[in-house]
Amino acid sequence: MTSTALAITNPQNGTLAIHGAHQAMTMDRDALRIIQDSMMRGSSEVELLAFIKVCEATRLNPLVKQIHAVPRWQYDKDLKRSVKVWSYQTSIDGFRLIAERTGAYEGQTAPSWCGIDGVWRDVWLETTPPAAARVGVWRRGFREPAMGVATFDQYKQTDKEGELNPMWRKMGAHMLAKCAEAQALRKAFPQELSGLYTDDEMGQADAREPAPTAAAHVTGKPATSLDVMKAMREWTGLKPGADLNAAIADFGRATGVVAKGGKLTADNAPRYMQFIEWNKHRDFTEAIRQPVDGSESQEDAAPHEGAHDNSTGDTTTP
């Protein structure tokens, strides 16, 4: 069994080393700053350390994009709001590398695909995408390969209009096979790959906060313009007499609730209040730049054997 260790090798300059049987990766203070400032912006020291621990366990280097942390908004039922959590992703090549390093990896079966008829084929030549793909991974001591099966409807990556993204439109069979392979590798090597997912799997993993009803959550009645103004003042911290209308207009335009030149009205106040509920746990300036739209996500989604990421294209080899 291979062991790794994380150690501050030079307390004076904060050098951090990740040691493994096959390699040692050293991060100095500048490298850690790069990770936190450019790859994990807004993360706490604890979150950064957790990511470094994952790098230690997998022996993958985030500076050469073998692994990366992705922020996602996940609904917390106890807090009754979305909170930012970090998930760790790598490419299918990273999975293969981790499996190979164990010394127990003995290859895999060729991928196969099927349509809705359930007949498995060694090559997919249809113009329409396959319904499913499967891949088996052999591990020393296994009597049968660990099988991963991925269905197209579970893993397909789409845009906001529901259209397939370019990679899944052009190479749907190949992309689906990589998702099945990732499943199989995780089944065969759970200790090494538990909690780690590939970019190809994570497109629908952004958890969504259930849409608040178009009502003031205290009274149960539809939110009014006065409710919005009160909520905005509490959120922004603007003092009485400050130009609250400018903040309302800026946030309204950012979310699309208020058109350019438009105003807050009784008709759009309930929708405006929804966006406040989805974003009020965040910094107002950050929310203006990229507001969270909770109506676009699925409630309580989490990384699982049917999730993937729209944000990352295919940069790996078959």
C-alpha positions as CSV (number, residue, x, y, z in Angstrom):
1,M,0.0,0.0,0.0
2,T,1.4,3.3,-1.0
3,S,1.5,6.1,1.6
4,T,1.9,9.8,1.1
5,A,2.7,12.5,3.6
6,L,2.1,16.3,3.6
7,A,4.7,18.3,5.4
8,I,5.9,21.9,5.8
9,T,9.5,21.3,4.9
10,N,10.7,24.8,5.5
11,P,8.8,26.8,8.1
12,Q,10.6,29.9,7.2
13,N,9.2,30.2,3.7
14,G,6.2,28.0,4.0
15,T,7.4,25.3,1.6
16,L,4.9,22.5,1.4
17,A,5.8,19.1,0.0
18,I,3.6,16.2,-1.1
19,H,5.5,13.0,-1.0
20,G,4.6,9.7,-2.7
21,A,6.3,6.5,-3.7
22,H,6.7,7.6,-7.3
23,Q,7.2,11.3,-7.0
24,A,7.4,14.3,-4.6
25,M,5.6,17.5,-5.4
26,T,6.7,20.6,-3.6
27,M,4.7,23.8,-3.3
28,D,6.2,27.0,-1.9
29,R,4.3,29.9,-0.5
30,D,4.0,31.4,-4.0
31,A,2.4,28.2,-5.4
32,L,-0.1,28.1,-2.5
33,R,-0.9,31.8,-3.2
34,I,-1.5,31.0,-6.9
35,I,-3.9,28.2,-6.0
36,Q,-5.9,30.2,-3.5
37,D,-5.9,33.5,-5.6
38,S,-6.5,32.1,-9.1
39,M,-7.9,28.6,-8.6
40,M,-9.8,28.8,-5.3
41,R,-10.6,32.5,-5.1
42,G,-12.7,33.2,-2.0
43,S,-11.7,29.9,-0.2
44,S,-10.8,29.8,3.4
45,E,-7.5,28.4,4.7
46,V,-9.4,25.3,5.8
47,E,-10.8,24.8,2.4
48,L,-7.4,25.3,0.8
49,L,-5.9,22.8,3.2
50,A,-8.6,20.3,2.4
51,F,-7.8,20.6,-1.3
52,I,-4.1,20.2,-0.7
53,K,-4.9,17.0,1.3
54,V,-6.8,15.7,-1.8
55,C,-3.8,16.5,-3.9
56,E,-1.7,14.7,-1.4
57,A,-3.9,11.6,-1.5
58,T,-4.1,11.5,-5.3
59,R,-0.6,12.8,-6.0
60,L,-2.0,15.0,-8.7
61,N,-0.6,18.5,-9.3
62,P,-3.1,21.4,-9.5
63,L,-0.5,23.7,-11.0
64,V,-0.4,21.6,-14.2
65,K,-4.2,21.1,-14.2
66,Q,-4.2,17.5,-13.2
67,I,-6.8,18.3,-10.6
68,H,-8.8,21.4,-9.7
69,A,-11.4,22.6,-7.2
70,V,-14.7,23.9,-8.5
71,P,-17.0,26.1,-6.4
72,R,-20.7,25.1,-6.5
73,W,-23.8,26.4,-4.8
74,Q,-25.5,23.8,-2.8
75,Y,-28.8,24.2,-0.9
76,D,-28.4,23.8,2.9
77,K,-31.8,22.6,4.3
78,D,-30.8,23.7,7.8
79,L,-29.7,27.2,6.9
80,K,-32.5,27.3,4.3
81,R,-30.1,29.0,1.7
82,S,-27.5,28.1,-0.8
83,V,-23.9,27.8,0.5
84,K,-20.7,27.6,-1.6
85,V,-18.9,24.2,-1.4
86,W,-15.8,23.0,-3.2
87,S,-15.8,19.8,-5.2
88,Y,-12.7,18.3,-6.7
89,Q,-12.4,17.3,-10.3
90,T,-9.9,15.8,-12.6
91,S,-9.8,14.5,-16.1
92,I,-10.2,10.8,-17.1
93,D,-6.5,10.8,-17.7
94,G,-6.0,11.7,-14.0
95,F,-8.2,8.7,-13.0
96,R,-6.2,6.4,-15.2
97,L,-3.0,7.7,-13.7
98,I,-4.2,7.1,-10.1
99,A,-5.3,3.6,-11.0
100,E,-2.0,2.8,-12.7
101,R,-0.1,4.0,-9.7
102,T,-1.7,1.4,-7.4
103,G,0.0,-1.4,-9.2
104,A,-3.3,-3.3,-9.2
105,Y,-4.7,-1.9,-12.4
106,E,-4.9,-4.6,-15.1
107,G,-6.6,-2.8,-18.0
108,Q,-10.2,-2.4,-19.1
109,T,-12.7,-3.7,-21.6
110,A,-13.3,-1.9,-24.8
111,P,-16.3,0.5,-24.5
112,S,-19.6,-0.6,-26.0
113,W,-22.8,1.3,-26.7
114,C,-26.5,0.6,-27.0
115,G,-29.6,2.3,-28.3
116,I,-33.0,2.2,-26.8
117,D,-33.3,-1.4,-28.1
118,G,-30.7,-2.5,-25.5
119,V,-28.5,-4.2,-28.1
120,W,-24.8,-3.5,-27.2
121,R,-22.5,-2.6,-30.1
122,D,-18.7,-2.4,-30.3
123,V,-18.8,0.8,-32.3
124,W,-21.5,3.5,-32.5
125,L,-22.2,4.5,-36.1
126,E,-25.7,6.0,-35.8
127,T,-26.3,9.7,-36.4
128,T,-28.3,9.9,-33.2
129,P,-26.5,9.6,-29.8
130,P,-26.4,6.2,-28.0
131,A,-28.8,5.6,-25.1
132,A,-26.0,4.2,-22.9
133,A,-22.3,3.2,-22.8
134,R,-20.5,0.7,-20.6
135,V,-16.9,0.0,-19.7
136,G,-15.3,-2.6,-17.5
137,V,-12.1,-2.2,-15.4
138,W,-10.0,-5.1,-14.3
139,R,-8.2,-5.0,-10.9
140,R,-5.9,-7.7,-9.6
141,G,-7.9,-10.2,-7.6
142,F,-11.2,-9.4,-9.3
143,R,-13.1,-12.3,-10.8
144,E,-15.0,-10.0,-13.1
145,P,-14.3,-6.5,-14.3
146,A,-16.0,-3.6,-12.4
147,M,-18.6,-2.3,-14.8
148,G,-19.6,1.3,-15.3
149,V,-22.8,2.1,-17.2
150,A,-23.7,5.6,-18.1
151,T,-26.9,6.7,-19.8
152,F,-27.0,9.6,-22.2
153,D,-29.9,11.3,-20.5
154,Q,-28.1,11.3,-17.1
155,Y,-24.8,12.7,-18.4
156,K,-25.5,14.8,-21.4
157,Q,-24.3,18.4,-21.1
158,T,-26.7,21.1,-22.3
159,D,-26.9,24.9,-22.3
160,K,-29.7,26.9,-20.7
161,E,-31.9,26.4,-23.7
162,G,-31.5,22.6,-23.3
163,E,-29.4,22.2,-26.4
164,L,-26.4,19.8,-26.3
165,N,-23.0,21.6,-26.0
166,P,-20.6,21.3,-28.9
167,M,-18.6,18.3,-27.6
168,W,-21.6,16.3,-26.7
169,R,-23.3,17.1,-30.0
170,K,-20.2,16.1,-32.1
171,M,-18.7,13.3,-29.9
172,G,-21.6,12.1,-27.8
173,A,-20.6,8.4,-27.9
174,H,-17.0,9.2,-26.9
175,M,-18.0,11.5,-24.1
176,L,-20.5,9.0,-22.7
177,A,-17.9,6.2,-22.8
178,K,-15.6,8.4,-20.6
179,C,-18.3,8.8,-18.0
180,A,-18.8,5.1,-17.9
181,E,-15.1,4.5,-17.6
182,A,-14.9,7.0,-14.7
183,Q,-17.7,5.0,-12.9
184,A,-15.9,1.8,-13.5
185,L,-12.5,3.1,-12.2
186,R,-14.1,4.5,-9.1
187,K,-15.8,1.1,-8.4
188,A,-12.5,-0.7,-8.9
189,F,-10.4,1.8,-6.8
190,P,-12.8,3.2,-4.2
191,Q,-10.1,4.1,-1.7
192,E,-8.1,6.1,-4.2
193,L,-11.0,7.7,-6.1
194,S,-13.8,8.1,-3.5
195,G,-15.2,11.6,-3.7
196,L,-13.3,12.5,-6.8
197,Y,-15.1,13.0,-10.1
198,T,-14.1,13.8,-13.7
199,D,-15.0,17.0,-15.5
200,D,-17.1,14.9,-17.9
201,E,-19.4,13.7,-15.1
202,M,-20.1,17.0,-13.3
203,G,-22.2,19.0,-15.7
204,Q,-25.4,18.8,-13.7
205,A,-23.9,18.8,-10.3
206,D,-24.6,22.4,-9.4
207,A,-27.1,22.1,-6.6
208,R,-30.1,24.3,-6.8
209,E,-31.8,26.1,-4.1
210,P,-35.6,25.4,-4.2
211,A,-37.2,28.5,-5.6
212,P,-38.7,30.6,-2.9
213,T,-42.4,31.3,-3.5
214,A,-43.1,34.7,-4.8
215,A,-44.0,35.8,-1.3
216,A,-42.7,37.4,1.7
217,H,-41.6,34.3,3.7
218,V,-42.9,35.8,6.9
219,T,-46.4,36.7,5.9
220,G,-47.0,34.1,3.2
221,K,-48.3,36.9,1.0
222,P,-46.8,38.0,-2.4
223,A,-43.8,40.3,-1.9
224,T,-44.4,44.0,-2.5
225,S,-42.1,46.8,-3.6
226,L,-41.8,47.8,0.0
227,D,-40.7,44.3,0.9
228,V,-38.0,44.4,-1.7
229,M,-36.8,47.8,-0.5
230,K,-36.5,46.6,3.0
231,A,-34.7,43.4,2.0
232,M,-32.3,45.3,-0.2
233,R,-31.5,47.8,2.6
234,E,-30.8,44.9,5.0
235,W,-28.6,43.1,2.4
236,T,-26.6,46.1,1.1
237,G,-26.3,47.8,4.5
238,L,-27.2,51.2,3.0
239,K,-28.2,53.8,5.5
240,P,-31.6,55.6,5.4
241,G,-31.3,58.4,2.9
242,A,-28.7,56.6,0.8
243,D,-29.6,56.0,-2.9
244,L,-31.3,52.6,-2.5
245,N,-33.0,53.0,-5.9
246,A,-29.6,52.8,-7.7
247,A,-28.8,49.5,-6.0
248,I,-32.2,48.1,-6.8
249,A,-31.8,49.2,-10.5
250,D,-28.4,47.6,-10.7
251,F,-29.4,44.3,-9.3
252,G,-32.6,44.3,-11.3
253,R,-30.7,44.7,-14.5
254,A,-28.1,42.1,-13.5
255,T,-30.9,39.5,-12.9
256,G,-33.0,40.6,-15.9
257,V,-36.0,41.3,-13.6
258,V,-35.9,45.0,-14.4
259,A,-35.1,46.0,-18.0
260,K,-32.9,49.0,-18.8
261,G,-34.8,52.1,-17.9
262,G,-37.5,50.0,-16.2
263,K,-38.5,50.3,-12.5
264,L,-39.5,48.1,-9.6
265,T,-43.2,47.5,-9.8
266,A,-45.9,45.5,-8.0
267,D,-45.8,43.0,-10.9
268,N,-42.0,42.3,-10.8
269,A,-41.5,42.6,-7.0
270,P,-42.2,38.9,-6.3
271,R,-39.7,37.8,-8.8
272,Y,-37.2,40.4,-7.6
273,M,-37.6,39.0,-4.0
274,Q,-36.8,35.5,-5.3
275,F,-33.4,36.7,-6.6
276,I,-32.7,38.5,-3.3
277,E,-33.4,35.2,-1.4
278,W,-31.1,33.3,-3.8
279,N,-28.3,35.8,-3.4
280,K,-28.5,37.5,-0.1
281,H,-25.9,35.2,1.6
282,R,-23.3,36.6,-0.9
283,D,-21.5,39.9,-1.2
284,F,-23.8,42.4,-3.0
285,T,-21.0,43.4,-5.5
286,E,-20.3,39.8,-6.3
287,A,-24.0,39.1,-6.8
288,I,-24.2,42.0,-9.2
289,R,-21.4,40.5,-11.4
290,Q,-22.9,37.0,-11.4
291,P,-26.3,36.6,-9.8
292,V,-27.4,33.1,-8.8
293,D,-30.6,32.0,-10.5
294,G,-32.0,29.3,-8.3
295,S,-34.8,28.6,-10.8
296,E,-32.4,27.1,-13.3
297,S,-31.1,24.3,-11.0
298,Q,-32.3,21.0,-9.7
299,E,-32.9,20.8,-5.9
300,D,-30.4,19.1,-3.8
301,A,-28.2,17.9,-6.7
302,A,-24.8,16.5,-5.6
303,P,-21.9,14.7,-7.2
304,H,-23.1,11.2,-7.9
305,E,-23.1,8.5,-10.5
306,G,-25.0,10.7,-12.9
307,A,-23.6,14.2,-12.8
308,H,-21.2,16.1,-15.0
309,D,-20.0,19.6,-15.8
310,N,-21.2,22.0,-18.6
311,S,-18.3,24.3,-17.9
312,T,-15.4,22.1,-19.1
313,G,-14.8,21.0,-22.6
314,D,-13.1,17.8,-23.6
315,T,-9.3,18.3,-23.4
316,T,-8.4,14.6,-22.9
317,T,-7.4,12.0,-25.4
318,P,-9.6,8.9,-26.0
